[in-house]
Amino acid sequence: MFPRKQSIEHLLWWLIAGTKGGRTRATIIEALKEMPKNANQLADELKVDYKTIRHHLRVLVTNGIVTSTGEGYGTTYFLSSELNENYQMFEEIWKKSDKYKKKD
């Protein structure tokens, strides 16, 4: 999906540091790095409303950061291969972000 490394870097800066929901998206990414999960599992683990999790998952899937398998309630989410290959870049951006220690 990303023709150059720079493209995913720009996308991550926008999704994590440049938008209001960046903190939530970053915590979803961190949780999925540990283990694939469905939206309900993420909501429980992160203590975030289920509908909010679903919204952020849609944003991440639409932008190719997260992929999914299955349908409906049981849909399981994974990090995309592009993000897995560039996970260190995500960590660097997340730690530089002013959202890293703040709550949205």
Beta strands, then each sheet from edge to edge (+ up, - down):
strand 1: 37-38
strand 2: 66-69
strand 3: 76-79
sheet 1: 1+ 3- 2+
end
